[in-house]
Amino acid sequence: MSILIYGLITGFLFGFLLQKGRVLRYDKQLGALRLMDMTIIKFMLSSVIVGMVGVYLLQDLGVAKLSVKPLMLGPIIIGGLLFGLGWGLLGYCPGTSMGALGEGRWDALWGILGMIVGGGLFAEAYPWLRSTVYTWGDYGRLTLPEMLGVSHWLVIPVFIVGAVLLFRWFERKGL
C-alpha cells in the first residue's frame, strides 16, 4: 500500500510541476509540435535526466531494483505513431491532458476518453499483438551502459552535458 501512496504523491508532485512549468498550456503544446517553443522538450528532458540520476543512485544504494523492459521495435514504433497522432489531434499528451482537466479545461476529457478506449482496445487485441507485433525487432532487455560495456556513471554525465548544450542552443535560437 505504501508503494501506491508514494506513486500518488509523486504523481501529484509531477502534475504540480507540469502546471508550474506552464507545459499544460495549449500554446506550449502547439509550439512544441511546430518546433517553435521547446519548453516542453526542456521540461521532459530535465525530468529524464533527474530520473536517470535518481534511479541509478537508488539502485546503487540497494533501495530500488532496475526493471528493464525489452526493446521491441514493432510496439515502440506503432505506439509512438499513435501517441504522436493523438497529441497532434488533441493538443495534449496523456500527462498534460490530466493536468489540463485539473485546471478545468474540459476539452482534455476527449484525450482521457481516448486513453480509456485505447487501453480497452489494446487489452482486447493483446493476444494477437503478442504473437505478431511484439515479435518484430525484439532485442531483449538492453540498457545503453550494458550495450557500451561501461558503468552507468560514465553514460549519465554525457547525457547531462548533452542536455545542457542542447538547452543553451535552444536559448540562442530563442526557443
Residue pairs with C-beta under 8 A, 6 or more apart in sequence:
14 47
14 95
15 95
15 98
15 99
15 102
17 43
18 24
18 43
18 95
18 96
18 99
19 99
19 102
19 103
21 39
21 43
22 28
22 39
23 29
23 39
23 40
23 43
23 96
24 92
24 96
24 99
24 100
24 103
26 91
27 37
28 37
28 39
28 40
29 40
29 87
29 91
29 92
29 93
29 96
30 37
30 91
31 37
31 38
31 39
31 40
32 38
32 39
32 40
32 41
33 87
33 88
33 91
35 175
36 175
37 175
38 170
38 175
41 170
42 167
42 170
45 163
45 166
45 167
46 163
48 159
49 159
49 160
49 163
52 156
52 159
53 156
55 64
55 66
56 66
56 152
56 153
56 156
58 64
59 65
59 66
66 143
68 141
68 142
68 143
69 141
70 138
70 139
70 140
70 141
70 142
71 137
71 138
71 139
71 140
71 141
71 142
72 134
72 135
72 136
72 137
72 138
72 139
73 136
73 137
73 138
73 139
74 132
74 133
74 134
74 135
74 136
74 137
74 138
75 129
75 133
75 134
75 136
78 133
82 118
83 93
86 93
86 111
86 114
87 93
90 97
90 107
90 108
90 110
90 111
90 114
92 100
92 108
92 111
94 111
94 115
96 108
97 108
97 111
97 112
97 115
98 108
98 112
100 107
100 108
101 108
101 109
101 112
122 129
143 152
144 155
145 151
145 152
145 154
145 155
148 155
